[in-house]
Amino acid sequence: MSQESKHRKFSKEFRESALRRLGLTPNVAQLCRELGISRQLLYQWRDSARRQQQEHFQDAARRLRQENAQLRKALLKRALEVDFLKAAGVLRHTATGCGETASGERSAN
């Protein structure tokens, strides 16, 4: 075998097509013969694709955890601001519509 045939380059589309067919075929040896590649190469492509997919999911999960932490921090900050304003008497209860202060104390008449 010449050096040229040992190191053939395959397009991304060819590799993706081969991996799709791998998932559908019961006979891997026949598939490899049809594609003109070794079983080892096909499994290397499969393993590489799985690693890339795993890395993609891990990156997405990491970003979601960071976003979740930022949102929790912002929510906590907002809750503290609301509590402070209620304690200062700036915010009034609106649920009852009576215009009471945040302390909820009523004057005796």
N, C-alpha and C positions, 0 to 999 in steps of 0.2 A: 504494500500500500504506500502511496506517495505521501509526503508530508502535507500536501495540499488537501487531500481527502480526509486526513485525520482531524483537521481543524476547520471544518466547514462552519460557516455562520448561518444561522437560521433566523428568519424574521420573527418578530414578536407575534405576528398573526399566525405564523406556522406553529409556533410553540403553543399558543393558546388553543388553536384548533386541535393539536395533538392531545392536549390535556383534556379538552372536552370529550374527544373520542375515547380517551382512556377511561373516563368516568362511565362511558356507555358500553364498552366492549367487554365481553366475557373472555376474549382470547387476546391477551397482551402480546404474545409472541407474534401472532399474525399481524396485529396492528403495527408493530415495530418493523416487520418485513415490508408492509405496504408503505410505510413512511420512509424506509431506508435509514433507520436509526437504531441504535442499540437500546435494549431494555434499560440498561444502566443510565443512559442519557435521559430517557423518558422519565425515569423515577427521580433523577436529579432535578429536572424541570419541575416535577410535581412538588418535591420537597421545598424547592426554592419559592414556588408560588405560595405554598402554605406558610412559609416563614414570613413572606412579605405581607400576606393577609393578616397574620397574627400581629405583626408590628403595626399595621394600620389600625387594627382594633385596639391595641394597647395605647397608641397615640390618641385615638378618639376618646378612650376612657379617661386618659390623663387630662385631656382638655376639659371634659365634662366635670371631673372632680374639681379642677381649678375654678371653673365657672360656678359650680355649686358652692364652693368655699367663699368666693367673692360675693355671691348673692346672699348667703347666710350672714356675712359680715355687714353688708349694706342693710339687711333687714334688722339686724341687732342694733345697728347705729340708729336707724329710724325709730325703732321701738324705744330706745333710750331717750331720743329727742322728744317723743310724744309723752313719755312718762315725766320728763323734766317740765315740759310745758303744762301738763296737767297739775303737777305739784305746785307750779308757780301761779296757778289760777288763770293762766292765759286761755287755756282750752276749757270749754264748758260742755257739759253733757248735752247731747242733742237727742238722745234716744227717747227721753221722756218729754222733751219739748218745753221743759219748765225753766231752762236757763240757769240751772244750778252751777255752782263752781265745782271743780274737780274733787273737792273734799267731800261733797255730798251732805254737808251739814245744813240743817234747816233752822231758821230762826223761830223761836216760840212766840206766838201771838196771843 
